[in-house]
Amino acid sequence: MTTTDVTPTQLPPTVRAFLEAHAARDVDAAARTFAPTAVVQDQGQTFRGTAELLDFLRHQGGEFTYTTELLGGRRIDETHWVAVNRLEGDFPGGVADLDYRFTLAEGLITELVIGG
């Protein structure tokens, strides 16, 4: 398997739409990028299906104030992509570079794993 570095504009439209909506805290727009049976893993928690994803989008990280900068990405294959985000804010450590690992099917996110 060959991984290819890509610029943020080369990430798939669904990935870019999610990242923009999530950074803007636009829950409805972010939710529209997910398949109904999608799974998100973040900070040791797993969120499955529409109701849990909405909870994740509304509340995860909400106790902190932070900014997000999309640094770049990688193409793993047609359905697997990685976006690299830098978060800066009032959370412990103050700065974190996180990989957002996406699995796509039929133009929607079926899985998102967020981690360092």
Number of C-alpha atoms within 10 A of each C-alpha: 5 7 12 11 16 15 13 16 10 14 19 15 13 18 27 17 16 21 20 16 19 18 17 13 15 14 19 13 15 22 20 16 22 25 18 16 12 20 20 21 17 14 11 8 8 14 18 17 15 17 11 15 22 17 12 21 18 15 12 12 12 11 9 11 11 16 14 18 13 18 13 18 22 20 20 17 12 10 15 17 24 24 24 20 21 16 19 16 14 13 14 8 8 10 15 16 16 18 20 21 21 22 22 21 13 8 15 19 25 21 20 24 18 18 15 10
